[in-house]
Amino acid sequence: MIQCPVCSHQNDDLALLCASCGSYVQERVPTLDFFSMVWMLIEFPGKGLKKIVLAEHKNYVLMIAMFFGISSGFGLFWSAHAGNSYENIIHLIIAASVTGLLIGIPVFLVMAGMSYVILALLGGKGTWRNTYAVVGWALFPFTFATTVLLPIELAAFGLLFFSNNPHPYDVKPVVYAVLIGMDGLLTFWSLMIGAKGLSVAHDVSIAKSILVLAAVSAVVLTLLYLCAQAVLFAS
């Protein structure tokens, strides 16, 4: 609870204005700066997520969702071993990028929508807008996966990274294991930020938000698996 400095009324932790006298009980957050928010989420995730919830403008969410989509698009092509069907890495990069841009925002909206509905049914206090914001910003590790890790994977393996004939692990086992491990860590990091964010936005226990996010992730992974099978069939 936050005590109003004017009338001493006790307000909710996420309240911006005092429910009694209307005075500001904490600093306004008109907008979010991308790089400072990324650093805050790395250093102080709880503080950063609270700032996202308090922000008047939930900017950069759709941009982050697009990076998530591109990363997911390449993930689909990787899981479907689509490299077996391409002779040119440029063609695969274009196809995976376009696929990712098409699915990124819709998949993100499904994740945010399911999280909001389930938590609302479980007694969560958060709004759709705040759920949308924390789920979107929780995907920011995928910006690293797309802009840093993916170029390294393409440089190290090229088309072979998306093939199983031969499998990239058979060619460069240590490099492949390290890169896939880093992809896994970034995904886990994103899930943990998402769980914390839902807990902050909806004022629920971290255990409850983890269970909700696990259920949502299971549905999303199923959808992505079906997309991968469609890619495999089309190729």
C-alpha positions as CSV (number, residue, x, y, z in Angstrom):
1,M,0.0,0.0,0.0
2,I,1.1,3.6,-0.7
3,Q,0.2,6.4,1.8
4,C,-0.9,9.6,0.3
5,P,1.5,12.4,1.3
6,V,-1.4,14.9,1.4
7,C,-4.3,13.1,3.3
8,S,-2.5,9.9,4.5
9,H,-5.1,7.7,2.8
10,Q,-3.8,4.2,2.0
11,N,-3.8,3.5,-1.7
12,D,-3.1,0.4,-3.9
13,D,0.5,-0.1,-4.9
14,L,-0.3,0.6,-8.6
15,A,-2.5,3.7,-7.9
16,L,-1.3,6.9,-9.5
17,L,-3.8,9.2,-7.8
18,C,-5.1,9.1,-4.3
19,A,-8.6,7.6,-4.1
20,S,-9.5,10.1,-1.4
21,C,-8.1,13.5,-2.4
22,G,-6.9,12.9,-6.0
23,S,-3.3,13.9,-5.3
24,Y,-0.5,12.1,-7.0
25,V,0.9,9.3,-4.8
26,Q,3.7,8.4,-7.1
27,E,5.6,9.8,-10.0
28,R,3.9,9.9,-13.4
29,V,5.3,7.8,-16.2
30,P,4.1,9.5,-19.4
31,T,6.0,7.2,-21.8
32,L,8.6,4.4,-21.9
33,D,12.2,4.7,-23.3
34,F,13.1,1.4,-24.9
35,F,16.8,1.1,-23.9
36,S,16.4,2.4,-20.4
37,M,13.4,0.0,-19.9
38,V,15.5,-3.0,-21.2
39,W,18.3,-2.2,-18.8
40,M,15.8,-1.8,-15.9
41,L,14.2,-5.1,-16.7
42,I,17.7,-6.7,-16.7
43,E,18.8,-5.1,-13.5
44,F,15.6,-4.6,-11.5
45,P,12.8,-6.6,-13.2
46,G,10.2,-5.9,-10.5
47,K,10.7,-2.2,-10.6
48,G,10.7,-2.2,-14.4
49,L,7.5,-4.1,-14.7
50,K,5.8,-1.8,-12.2
51,K,6.9,1.2,-14.3
52,I,5.4,-0.5,-17.4
53,V,2.1,-0.9,-15.6
54,L,2.1,2.7,-14.4
55,A,3.1,4.1,-17.9
56,E,0.4,6.1,-19.6
57,H,1.6,5.1,-23.0
58,K,2.5,1.4,-23.5
59,N,4.8,2.0,-26.4
60,Y,7.2,-0.4,-28.1
61,V,4.9,-3.4,-27.4
62,L,4.0,-4.1,-31.0
63,M,7.6,-3.6,-32.1
64,I,8.8,-6.2,-29.6
65,A,6.0,-8.5,-30.7
66,M,7.3,-8.3,-34.3
67,F,10.8,-9.3,-33.1
68,F,9.2,-12.2,-31.3
69,G,7.4,-13.1,-34.5
70,I,10.6,-13.1,-36.6
71,S,12.4,-15.2,-34.0
72,S,9.4,-17.6,-33.9
73,G,9.4,-17.7,-37.7
74,F,13.0,-18.9,-37.8
75,G,12.2,-21.3,-35.0
76,L,9.4,-22.8,-37.1
77,F,11.7,-23.3,-40.0
78,W,14.4,-24.8,-37.7
79,S,12.0,-27.3,-36.1
80,A,10.5,-28.2,-39.5
81,H,14.1,-28.7,-41.0
82,A,13.0,-26.4,-43.8
83,G,16.6,-26.1,-44.9
84,N,16.3,-29.5,-46.6
85,S,13.9,-27.8,-49.1
86,Y,15.9,-24.7,-49.9
87,E,19.1,-24.3,-52.0
88,N,19.7,-20.6,-51.1
89,I,19.9,-19.2,-47.6
90,I,18.6,-15.8,-48.7
91,H,15.4,-17.4,-49.9
92,L,15.0,-19.1,-46.5
93,I,15.7,-15.9,-44.6
94,I,13.1,-14.0,-46.6
95,A,10.5,-16.8,-46.1
96,A,11.1,-17.2,-42.4
97,S,11.1,-13.4,-41.8
98,V,7.8,-12.9,-43.7
99,T,6.3,-15.9,-41.8
100,G,7.4,-14.4,-38.5
101,L,6.1,-11.0,-39.3
102,L,2.7,-12.5,-40.2
103,I,2.4,-14.6,-37.0
104,G,4.2,-12.4,-34.4
105,I,1.5,-9.9,-33.4
106,P,-1.5,-12.4,-33.7
107,V,0.3,-14.9,-31.5
108,F,1.2,-12.2,-29.0
109,L,-2.4,-11.0,-28.8
110,V,-3.5,-14.6,-28.2
111,M,-1.1,-14.9,-25.3
112,A,-2.1,-11.6,-23.8
113,G,-5.8,-12.3,-24.3
114,M,-5.7,-15.7,-22.8
115,S,-3.6,-14.5,-19.8
116,Y,-6.1,-11.7,-19.2
117,V,-9.2,-13.9,-19.3
118,I,-7.8,-16.7,-17.2
119,L,-6.4,-14.3,-14.5
120,A,-9.7,-12.3,-14.5
121,L,-11.6,-15.6,-13.8
122,L,-9.1,-16.4,-11.0
123,G,-9.7,-13.0,-9.3
124,G,-6.9,-11.0,-10.9
125,K,-7.3,-7.2,-10.6
126,G,-5.3,-6.2,-13.7
127,T,-6.7,-4.5,-16.8
128,W,-6.4,-5.7,-20.4
129,R,-4.1,-2.7,-21.1
130,N,-1.7,-3.6,-18.4
131,T,-1.8,-7.3,-19.3
132,Y,-1.1,-6.4,-22.9
133,A,1.9,-4.3,-21.8
134,V,3.6,-6.7,-19.4
135,V,3.2,-9.7,-21.8
136,G,4.5,-7.6,-24.7
137,W,7.6,-6.3,-22.7
138,A,8.2,-9.8,-21.4
139,L,9.0,-10.8,-24.9
140,F,12.0,-8.4,-25.2
141,P,14.6,-11.2,-24.8
142,F,13.5,-12.2,-28.3
143,T,14.9,-8.9,-29.6
144,F,18.4,-10.2,-28.5
145,A,17.6,-13.6,-30.1
146,T,16.7,-11.9,-33.4
147,T,19.4,-9.2,-33.6
148,V,22.4,-10.9,-31.9
149,L,22.0,-14.7,-31.7
150,L,20.3,-15.4,-35.1
151,P,23.0,-13.6,-37.1
152,I,25.7,-15.7,-35.3
153,E,23.7,-18.9,-36.0
154,L,23.4,-18.0,-39.7
155,A,27.1,-17.1,-39.9
156,A,28.2,-20.3,-38.2
157,F,26.0,-22.7,-40.1
158,G,24.2,-21.0,-42.9
159,L,21.5,-23.2,-44.5
160,L,22.8,-26.2,-42.5
161,F,21.3,-24.8,-39.3
162,F,17.9,-25.5,-40.6
163,S,18.7,-28.9,-42.0
164,N,19.0,-32.5,-40.6
165,N,21.0,-33.9,-43.5
166,P,23.5,-33.6,-42.0
167,H,22.4,-32.4,-38.6
168,P,24.3,-29.2,-37.5
169,Y,25.2,-30.9,-34.3
170,D,27.2,-33.5,-36.2
171,V,29.2,-30.7,-37.9
172,K,29.9,-28.4,-35.0
173,P,28.6,-30.0,-31.9
174,V,29.9,-27.5,-29.3
175,V,28.9,-24.4,-31.2
176,Y,25.5,-25.8,-31.9
177,A,24.9,-26.8,-28.3
178,V,25.9,-23.4,-27.0
179,L,23.7,-21.5,-29.5
180,I,20.7,-23.7,-28.8
181,G,21.3,-23.4,-25.1
182,M,21.4,-19.7,-25.3
183,D,18.1,-19.7,-27.3
184,G,16.6,-21.8,-24.5
185,L,17.9,-19.4,-21.8
186,L,16.4,-16.4,-23.5
187,T,13.0,-18.2,-23.8
188,F,13.2,-19.1,-20.1
189,W,14.1,-15.5,-19.2
190,S,11.1,-14.3,-21.2
191,L,8.8,-16.7,-19.3
192,M,10.1,-15.6,-15.9
193,I,9.6,-11.9,-16.8
194,G,6.1,-12.7,-18.0
195,A,5.2,-14.5,-14.8
196,K,6.5,-11.7,-12.7
197,G,4.8,-9.1,-14.9
198,L,1.4,-10.9,-14.6
199,S,1.9,-11.1,-10.8
200,V,2.5,-7.4,-10.6
201,A,-0.3,-6.3,-13.0
202,H,-3.0,-8.5,-11.5
203,D,-1.9,-8.6,-7.8
204,V,-1.7,-12.4,-7.7
205,S,0.9,-14.8,-6.4
206,I,3.9,-15.6,-8.5
207,A,2.9,-19.3,-8.3
208,K,-0.6,-18.5,-9.8
209,S,0.9,-16.4,-12.6
210,I,3.4,-19.1,-13.5
211,L,0.6,-21.7,-13.8
212,V,-1.4,-19.3,-16.0
213,L,1.6,-18.6,-18.2
214,A,2.4,-22.3,-18.4
215,A,-1.1,-23.0,-19.7
216,V,-1.0,-20.2,-22.2
217,S,2.5,-21.3,-23.4
218,A,1.2,-24.8,-23.9
219,V,-1.5,-23.5,-26.2
220,V,0.9,-21.2,-28.1
221,L,3.5,-24.0,-28.5
222,T,0.7,-26.2,-29.9
223,L,-0.2,-23.5,-32.4
224,L,3.4,-23.0,-33.4
225,Y,3.9,-26.7,-33.8
226,L,0.9,-26.8,-36.2
227,C,2.4,-23.9,-38.1
228,A,5.7,-25.9,-38.3
229,Q,3.9,-28.9,-39.7
230,A,2.3,-26.6,-42.3
231,V,5.7,-25.2,-43.2
232,L,7.0,-28.8,-43.5
233,F,4.0,-29.8,-45.7
234,A,4.4,-26.7,-47.9
235,S,8.1,-27.3,-48.4
